[in-house]
Amino acid sequence: MEKALRISIKGIVQGVGFRPFVYRIAMEKGVRGFVRNEGGMVVIEAEGDNIMSFVETLKREKPPMAEIIDIDVQEIGESGFGDFVIEDSESGDEGMFVSPDIATCDECLKELFDPDDRRYLYPFTNCTNCGPRFTIVESLPYDRERTTMKRFRMCEDCENEYRDPGDRRFHAQPNACSVCGPELELWNDQPERIALNGEAIKRSSELLLEGRIVAIKGLGGFHLACDATNDRAVARLREIKGRESKPFALMAPLDAVRDECKLSPEEEALLMSPRRPIVLLRRRVHSRIAESVAPSNRYLGFMLPYTPIHHILFSYIKKPLVMTSANLSESPIICRNEDILGSGLADFCLVHNRAILARCDDSVAFVEKGREALTRRSRGYAPQPIEACVREGILACGPHMKNTFAITLEGRVIMSQHIGDLEECYPLYEEEIARFERLFAFSPRLVAYDTHPGYLSTRYALEREGEKVGIQHHHAHICSCMAENGINEAMGVAFDGTGYGDDGNMWGGEFMVCDYERYERVAHLEYVPMPGGERAVREPWRMKLAYLSETFGDEAPLSEEERERWRILSKLKYPLTSSAGRLFDAVSALLGIRDVSRYEGEAAIALEMTADESEKGSYDTEIRGDTISFIPAIRQIVGDLHQGNSRASIAGKFHNTAASVISEICEREGMKDIALSGGVWQNRLLLRKTLDLLTDRGFRVHMNHRVPTNDGGISFGQACIAGRRT
């Protein structure tokens, strides 16, 4: 007697060609039955002599962008199926996961540039292996009528592809062509429409080469683009965007990236991956890129073209482009045509009529010791679930800066795309949480939040109904690293700018023995005043005065202006801080590198970029019980300055000192698993030196790879802590 089975498959199995994959396997094995979407799952009922071989193939193989989380197989009574068919979807609320947006695949690219293909130069070419997903879906199951493509009725040719199980466009929900699909328009700043479709892209390329700024609509929002080799164009873009010095992202084909940057095999593979993040790459000495793109920075952030629009554009332009998010300051990326047209952000706007439902910035990553590390997790990654062995029903509200939030479902954590600074993005934050709750049929049983009383994410959490749990900021950092590396206990080194401590002070240079239930703060950087509170983050000269005063008292080597400033500041009451980020700021200001940070972390970044990477020397520190004092180092730095030693040498020695004291504390505590997390670990020089020291001394060193080490990973840590508590 033939065995009949019901097979339920959970994971990212919709919008990635899973049903046609199942159909093809069924045809190969001679299995009869059906496959359909139910809610967020794929359900198969099938029978036949080779049914078990069919099941084993499903477990062993999958489409390129699918992710199988669970396969449940149950025996059912024989159904007498005559053949194998793909049935229409059924609604439901179980196992719902959504694929991230995926870069244009090689097969679609081949068609895009084939003059004999009906999709030749069609800028919205896609198939089940590529194209928009998360940014266009309204609800699950993932079918066309539940996406922003529902307004475009497929022509006969597209409909035939869509209905043919043997075609790679079978049930590709964004499927379209020039006859029936979305269209491009180029508008000037009047605003007036001046070109359509292919002519719009060609004219855009000409304008960019003339030094104009063009807004280009992508998958998750608009970019502002200009010629990256044109100093005047870049300077004008900075003026328009109100962005004085923060590095701009770049886009170019791979050969052009190779010309501008040094590439390891791992970096090249990451650039070319379907996720297409921005990758931070070491700049070549003779790079053509304008210095104003990334002032005084040895790294450039490049991404490859990832939509057909980009690919067509670069068929006309043979040089790199700045490709930065279309927004002002830290506000959300613009995604609607009506918000960009006439806004004054660009000379021309290349728009299309496929709506974007979810704003989604480009992801940012770098490679260290051969492994990927994210600094922003968004397009191409979100909302892919991360396995974490957590219970369901947790809403983790995340931090205040670099915000992401997260939910737990099916033993996984689903992180949102990058939201940003909640001072500017709070309406988007509320909107996206509500969207996730609708999309994933999610209702929180427990709300986790940061213990900082001033965070808007904390305020949001406390206004929600139901059970709540506050989670200390640095505990969340360390547990984010532990969870993604599969360890249950570690010595955590949490180095960042600011996090609310249990004693009411601003922590940020913390050594903590952690598991998911509790933590013990075994050491920290010495407390110093934080003059002006949060103003000290933007004005590092304040931390310089604080450290000089702590080191030399009334004999501090200050100018008359600095002495007067400190006389006023010292009379006021300010919070104390143990922050490593503020220490790096203070040294940057002390060396005359940056007195003011025009964007978050600029002073510390400039200190890293100044440092002589080959420097071997270091300074003294003092460890008193659980307190680490850099006062001896500050005294010696001042001495080196007076002796005329170079800033590069001093900055190099300071980085060596920080790595050395981390190693010393880890050796003292004796735990073999070390977890590094927090925004300061974006400092690649410090990271590299610390990894080398600790691994040479036999430690197992872990860092964040799948979630950002900065505050963008806090929600993941919160979810893992709350989701493992009983």
Secondary structure, DSSP 8 states (H G I E B T S, - for coil): ---EEEEEEEEE-SSSSHHHHHHHHHHHHT-EEEEEEETTEEEEEEESTTHHHHHHHHHH---TT-EEEEEEEEEE------SEEE---B---SS------B---HHHHHHHT-TTSTTTT-TT--BTTBB--TTTB-SSS--GGGBGGGGS---HHHHHHHH-TTSTTTT-TT---TTTS--EEEEESS--EEEEHHHHHHHHHHHHHTT--EEEE-SSSEEEEEETT-HHHHHHHHHHHT-SSS--EEE--HHHHHHHEE--HHHHHHHHSTT--EEEEEE-TT--S-GGGSTT-SEEEEE---SHHHHHHHHH--S-EEEEESSSTTS-----HHHHTTSSS-SEEEEESS--SS-----EEEEETTEEEEEE--TTTTT--EE----S-EEE---SSSB--EEEETTEEEE----B-HHHHHHHHHHHHHHHHHHTT---SEEEEES-TT-HHHHHHHHSSSEEEEE-HHHHHHHHHHHHHT-S-EEEEEEEEEEE-TTSSEEEEEEEEE-SS-EEEEEEE--EE-TTTTHHHH-THHHHHHHHHHHHGGG----HHHHHHHHHHTTS---EE--HHHHHHHHHHHTTS-SS-SSTTHHHHHHHHHS-TT-------EEETTEEE-HHHHHHHHHHHHTT--HHHHHHHHHHHHHHHHHHHHHHH--SEEEEESGGGG-HHHHHHHHHHHHHTT-EEEE-SSS-SSGGGHHHHHHHHHHH--
